[in-house]
Every structure is written in C-alpha cells, then in structure tokens.
Amino acid sequence: MNPDAATLWRAPAWALAVLLAVLGMLGPFSIDTYIPAFAGIGAAIGATPVQMQQTLSAYLFGFAFMNLFHGALADSFGRRPVVLWGLAVFTLASAGCALSQTIGQLVAFRALQGLSTGAGIVVSRAVIRDMFPPAQAQKVMSQVTIYFGVAPAVAPIIGGWLFVHAGWHAIFWFLTAVGAVLFAANARLLPETLHHDHRQPFRARNLLAGYAQLGANPRFLLLALASGVPFNGMFLYVLSAPEFLGTHLQLAPTQFFWFFILSIGGIMGGAWASGRLAGRIAPKTQIRHGFVVMLAVSLLNVAANLLFAPQAWWALPPIAVFGFGWSLMVPVVTLLALDLNPQRRGLASSLQAVIGSTANGIVAGAIAPLVMHSTRLLAITSLLMMGIGLVAWIYVHHRWPEIGRHAAAQVS
C-alpha cells in the first residue's frame, strides 16, 4: 500500500468507498438503464432484436478489451488521470448515443462507452489496495459492493421512466449528465494514490512482460475465474429479465422491480456480511461459506424448475440468495488475486476484469439468447456458471493451501 495513505484521504473510509462505488456503478448503469427501452429503440431506428443485442455485446467486448490497458496505464501514469480520461470519453460517447440515428451509429458509440467505463471499476480496486491494509481493504471492498449493488436496482427504474415520459434519447442524455457530474466530483475529490516509487514504465515490452507473468500464474488465473465467472449465474437472469419475468413468470412490467429489489438486496446483504467478517475468520473460510450458499441454492433452483411450473413467489428468492453468496466471497477472492503481484495491482485488476467481463460478454451475446426461452435451462446454466468458479477455487484450495489461510499473511 501507499506509505503516505494516511495523509491522502482524511475523511471516513466509507466516504472513499462511496466515491469508488459510484465509479464502479457506471458500468452496470450503462447496461441496465437502457434495457427497458430495448424494443422501443429498435422500433424507432428500424433495428431488429438481433441488431439491438449487438449494442449490448459491443459494449461488453469494448469493456473487456480496454480493461487490458486501464490498469497498466494507471500503474504508469497514476490513478487520477486514467479515471478522468475515462469519464471524459464516457460522457462524449453517451452524447453520441443520444444523437445516433442508425443502429450502426448506436453500436459504435456503445462500444466507445464500453471502452471507457472499465477505468472506474479497474482503478477503484487498485485505489482500495493502495490505501488500506488487507483486513481494512476487505471492509472497504465490501462497502463498495454494497453501494455498487444499488445500480442494477435503480437503473432500470430510471431508464423505464425516462423512456415512457421523454423518449429513448433522454436515457443517453441522462448518462451524459451522470458522466459530467462524476468527472467534476472526481476531479475535485479523488486523490492520487499511486506512490511515485511504485510507478511502472509504460512500454510495450514491460506491459507484455507483466501480462505474461500474470497469464503464466495459475493461481491468479484460477482466482480470477473464481471471482468473475460465478457472477454470471445471476447476471444471466438480468440479461434474460424481459423473457424470464414477462413470459415465464407472467409479471407486468410494473412488477419487474421485485426482481431487482430482491437480487440487489441479496448482494448488499452478502457484502455487508463480508465486511463484518473481515479480519475475524480466515479468508478461505469466508470463500467456502459463499460457495456453499451458491451451490446449495443453485441445486435447489434446478430441482424446483424441473419439478414445478415457475411462479414468481418461489422463482425469485433463489436468485437473491445466490447474490448473497457471491457478494460474501467475491471481495476476498478479488483481494487475494490483487495481492499476488503487489507492484502491479493496476495491471492485475485489469486482467481480472478482462476475464470477468469476457465471460459476461459471452453470456450476453451467445448463452443468454440460447437458454432464456426455458426456465429449466436458465437454472441449469446458472448452476454451471457457478460450478466453473467453484472448481477453480477448489483447485486453488488444494494446490496452494496457504492462500487465504490467515488474514495477516496477505501482502501489504
């Protein structure tokens, strides 16, 4: 961590967590705000459902690609410049989306949004580890997850209201305003947390060497899989929400908010519990608890969907419980992955985000359209997504049993 951390931020830690969480919220906000207007946008600009799906895939793959560089840039030039440039580009890209007249223009500006929003998520993780020792970092990471969880719940409500009352262009003008406000707030409040002695030269050879080192580290790759892929067990339902909620559960659009409230309530509850457990139990014990919760509820969800016709009263709570288990373990796994390479935490955060966001893009562009027509397939696919992360963690647990055994053993 930065040896001058105590002088960089004198306000309470939760205030920094709020600032970083809002940065991280920009990514999911950019996805979930316009989902209620999906069909309306397509009708307005003459785009087919498949073409509209490309606006989501372009965003996610742009997000994944640029994540390769956000962390490396932050390790070389500092955290603040990367965040501010990312927010500036996002603001311009959002305005471009609002002004788009064709599906091609919308896809291009959505891709530009994706290229820029990753800066907030990647850099915020590095800032936390710059500023806090392990146990405190876990608490702050958990607080970030709590605030971060608000975005997917609030964004569809805002997007739906704007679409109904002001048209789809208003959604992207709203995102433009959000980007401008965040730029001003971070320009004023966000400290530079990268110590000058920790800066890395930004050269292609150095960058490739850093990625080669991390890419050849099986512990890092497995931890990245364990933290990033299980999220898709829940994200799959978010992507399939119009079909899952409207067709399968026969809920009216005005009732969709129950799904988001329950899901985000689960995420926020798990993140709160994770923060409370920081420094009290071994990290690997907390990770085990999270995976046990996800495995148990996933199996129950599959069994229920195989035996019964889906109904909202029992089909929605398992997704919330899954979110609880995921957010209970993910702050710990994320910190374990970042601490494998203390001198290149920005780069490590980048590669970790790339793995997770690439999985998100594959699920959004390929898997969700294949399984959203069946609640049974949704439940089974959700279990498989969680299973990939579980297998990765089990291998880490047995191959390197010292990882996460004691909180004090983590690198500061």
N, C-alpha and C positions, 0 to 999 in steps of 0.2 A: 504494500500500500504506500501511498504518498506520505513521506515523513512529515510534511507540512499540513497534513489533512486537518488538524485541529484549528488552524488559522484560516482555512479556505471557506468553511461554512460554519457560522456561529449560531445559526437558527437551529431549532429542533430537527432531529433526524427525519421525523415524519414529514416535515415541510419539504426537504430534499426529495423524499420518496414521492410526494405528490407531484413535484416538478418533473421527475423522471418518469413517473407513471403516465402523466399526460403525454409526454413524448412517445412512450410506447403505445399509448392508446390510438395514436394517429393511424397506425397500420390497420387494425381491425375496424376503426371508424370509417376508413376509406372504403372498406368492403361492405360493411353492414348497412351503411347509410343509404346506399343506392339500391340494395336488393329489393325493397318493397316496390320500387319503380321499374323493375326489370322489364316486365311486359309492356308497361307504358312507354318506356324509352324505345323499345323495339318497334312498337306501333308508330311512334312519332317520327322515327328516322328510317322506317322501312327495313328493319333488320329482323332476321329470323332468330328463333331461340338459340340455334347453334352459334350464330354470329354474336349474339349477346353474351353467350358463355365465353367467347373469346375475349371479351372485355375483362372478365374475371381472371382467365388464365394468363392474359398478357400482363396484368398487374402482378400476379403471384410469381411468374417467372422473371419479370423485371426485378421484383423484390429479391428473389433468390440470387440472381446474377450479381447485382450490385453489392449484395452482402459480402461477396468475396473481397471487396475493396474498402468498405466503410471502416472496418476495424483496423486494417493496415494503414489507412490514411490517418485514423485517429491516433495510432501508435507513433506516427511520424510527425504530424503537424499539430496535434493536440485535439482534445475532445470538442472544445467550443467551435472551432472553425467547421468541422465536419457537420455538427448539428445545425449550425446556422445556414450553411450552404444547402443542406438537405431540406430545411424548412423553406428556404427561398425558392428552390426548384419545385417543391411540392405546391407552393402557393401559385406559381405560374402555371404548372400543369393542371391544377384544379380549374383555373380560369379557362384554360384551353378546353377542358372537358365541357364546361358550361357553354362555350361558344361553338362546340362541334355541331356540324350539320349532317355528317355522314358517319356510318359505322366505322369506316377506316380511320377517320379523324379521332373518333372516340377511343378506339383501340390504341392508337398511337399515344394519345395523352394519358390513357390509363396505364400504359407501360411506363411512361415517364413518371407518373405518380409512384408506381412500384419501385422504380429505380431510386427514388428519393426517400421514401418513408422508412426504409430499413435503417437509416442513420440513427433515428431515435432509439429504436429497440437495441441495436448493437452497442451503441455508445453508452446508453444508460446502464447496461450491465457492467461495462468496464469502469464507469464512474463509481458505481457502488463498491467495487473491489478496490478502486483507488483510495476510497475514503474510509473504509471500515475494515476492522479485523474480522476473522471468519464468523464468529457467533453473531456479532452485530450486523455483519453483511447479510446473514441469513434472515435476520429480523427485518432489515430494510427491504430485501428482495421479496419477502412475504408481504410487506406493506404495499410494495409496488404491484404485486399480483392482485391484491385486494382492489386497489384503485383501478388497475388495468381491467379488472373484470366488469367495471361499470360500462365500458364502451359497447360491448356487444348487446347489452340490455337496452341502453338508451338510444343507440344509433338507429335501429330500425324504426323506433317510435318517431324520432325526429325526421328521418327520411320519409316515412309514410305521410306524416303531417304536411311536410313541405310539398310533397308530390301532389297531394289532394288539393291543397289550398293555393299553391304558387307554381306548380308545374315542375317537370324534372330538372330543368335548368337551375332552379333555385337550390337543389341539393348540392350541386357543384359550386355554386356561388357561396353557399354556406361553408363548404370545405375550404374555399379560398379565404374566407374570413377567419376560419379556425387557424389556417396556416399563418396568416398575417399576425394574429394575436400571439400565437406560440413563438413566432420569430421575435416579436418585441419583448415577450416575457423572458425568453432565454438569453437574448442579448443583454438584458438588464441583470438577470439573476444567476445564470448558470456560471459557476466558477470553472477555471481551467484546472482540472485535477491531475493531469499527467505531469509528473515531475520532470524537470528538464534533463535530469540524468537518465531518465527511463525512455527518452525518445529514441526511436529506431530510424535509421536511414531509409528513405523511401526510394529504393532501387528495385528494378525488376528482378535482379538476381537475389536480392535479400528477401523480397516478397515470395518468390518461388521457393526459396530455401525454407522460409517459415511455414508455408503450406505443405511442403514436402515433409518437414519434420512432424507437423501435426497429423498429416494424412498417413504417415507411417506409424503413428502411435495408436495401437489398437485400443488402448484404454480410453483415449479421447474419443475415438470414433464410436465406440460402444456406449459411452456416456452420452454422447450427442444423440444417438439413436434412442436411448432410454428416456431422454428428456423430451425430444422433439416428436417422435412418431406417435406415442400414445395420445397426444393431444387430438389427433385425427379421429380417435374413437368418438369424441364429442363433436369435433368440427364437421364431421360427416353429416351429422344431424342438422347443424346450422346451414350447411350448403344445400341440404335437401329440405329445408324448412317449408317452402311453399307446397311441395308434394306431400311431405310427411304430415304436416299439420292440416293442410286443407283437404287433401284427397283421402289419406288413410285414416286420420283421426276426425275428419269432418268438422274441423273448427272453423268458425268465421274469422276473417282477417282481424276483426276487433278482439279476438280471443288469443291471437298469437303471442301476446305479451306474456301469457302464463309460462310458455316455454322458455322465454328469455329470462324471466324473473327467477324461475326455479334453477335454471342452468347456472346463471351468474351467482345466485345465492349459494350454490354448491361450491363454485370456485372461490368465492370470497370466504366462505366458512373454512375450507381447507387451507387457504393462505393464512387466515387468522390462526388456525391451529398450528401451522408450520412455524409461525413467528413465536408462538408461546412455547413451543418445544425446543427452539434454538438454544443450544448450549446445555440442555437438560438431558437429552438422550443422544446416543451415538447417531451420526448422520445415516449410516446404513440401516439402523433400526427404523428410523423415520421413513426411509425409502421403502423398506419392506412393508411397513404399515400402509403406505399409499398404494403399492401394487396389490396388496391383499384386498383392499377395498375395491379397486378397479376390477380385479379378476372375479371376485365374488358377485358384484353387481352385473358384470358382463355376462357371466354364465346364467344368472337369474333372468336377465333380459332376453337372452336367446331362448331359454326354456319357455318363458311366458309367451313369446311371439310364436313359438312352434305349437303351443297348446291352445292358445286363445286368440280370438279376433281382437285386434288392437282397439283399445279405448284410452282416452286421454288420462283418466284418473290413475291408471297404473303404468301407462307407457312413458309419461314424462318424468316421474321421480327417479327412475334408474339413471337417466342422463345427468340429473343433478348430483346424484351420489357419485357417479363416475367423475364429474368435475371436482368434487371434494377430494377424491383420492388422488387425482392428477395434481391439483394445486398443493396438496400436502407434501408431495415428494419432489416436485419439479424445482423449487428454489434450491434444494440441497444438491440435486444432481447437477444443476447449472453451475453452482459454485465449485463443485468437485472438478468439473471439466475445465473451468477457467483457471483453477489453481494448478493444473498440470504444467502450465507454462507461464509463470508469473511475469516474465519480462515481455510477453506478447499477448496480454489479455485481450486487447482490442482485436487482434487477428484471430485469437481463439474464439471470441464471441462471434466474429464474422462467420467462421467456418461452422460453428454450432448453429447459427441462424440459417445458414445456407442449407444444411441438412434438414432442419425442420421445415423451412419454407418450401424446399423442393418437394418434400413429402406432401405438404399442403397443396402445392400446385398439381401434383399427380392426382391426388384425391379429388380436387375440384374439377380438373379437366377431363379425367378419364374414369375414375372409380365411381364417384357420386352419380353421374348420369347412367351408369350401368346398373346400380343397385337401388336407386331411390324409388323405383316402382314397387318394391316389396319390403314390408317391414321386417320380414324374416331375414332377407339379405342385408338390410341395414344393420340389424342386430349382430349377425354373424361377422360382417365386415368390421364393425366396431370392435368386436372381440379380437379379431385378427390384428387390427392396428395396435391394440393394447399388447397383444401377445408378442409382437416384434420387439417392443420396448422391454417387456418382461424378460424375454430370452436374452437380450443384450445385457440387462442388469445381472441376471443370474450368472452369466459367464464372467462378468467383471467380478462379482462377489466371490466366485470360486477360484478364478485365476489369480486375482490380486486381493487377497482377503484383508490386506492392511488398509485399503482405500475406504475412507469413511468410518473407520473403527472408532476413532476418538476425535472429537471436535478440535481439541488443542493441537492435533497433529497436522492441521491444514497449514499451508504456506501463507505467511502474512505478507 
